[in-house]
Amino acid sequence: MKEKKEKKGNQRRPRKKKKKKKKKKKKTPRTCIQINSKPSNLPSLSLYSIFPPFVSEISN
């Protein structure tokens, strides 16, 4: 005879957890947004005043 498993009082079957769908975020580099949002008729020197570290890295 097979041994019967001891039943514990009133056990419920665990519910399966529903997987949440992840929303895809659109990645946009912030520096580009800031530069593009400025009016285009500004002289190129104005970029040096706004982003001195970035421009110096590009120029090197």
N, C-alpha and C positions, 0 to 999 in steps of 0.2 A: 504493500500500500504506500502511496505517495504521502509524504508528510504535508499536512495542511499548514499554510502560513498563518500566523496569528494576526487576526484582524484588529487594527487599531480603531478606536471609536470614530465614526463619521468622517472618513477621509474624502476630500473632494479631489477631483483630478485637476492638476494645475492648468490654468489657462495659458494658451500660447500667446506670447507677447507679439503684438503687431509691430512690424518694422516701420519706423517713420521715414518718409521720403525726404532726403536732404535737398534744400533749394540751392541751385547753383548761383553763386555770386559772380557777377561780372567783374573781372580784375582790370582795373585801370590805374596805371602808375600816377601817383598824385602830382608829381613834378610836371608831367605833361599837361595835366588839367590846368594847373596854375599858369603855366606859360601860355597855353592856348586861350585861356579865358581873358588874357590881357588884349587890349586893342592892337591890331597888327601894325598900325602906323607909328608905333613907338620905335625910336632908334634902337639898334642892336646893343648899344652901350647900356641901356636900361636893364638888360638881363644880368649884367655884371653886378649892378647894385642889388638886384633881387636875390640872385644865386651866385655869390662869388665863389664858393667851393666847387660847385658843379661845373661852372664855366672854365675854371682854371684846370680841372681834371681833363676836360674835353680838349682844351687847347694844347696841353702837354703831349 
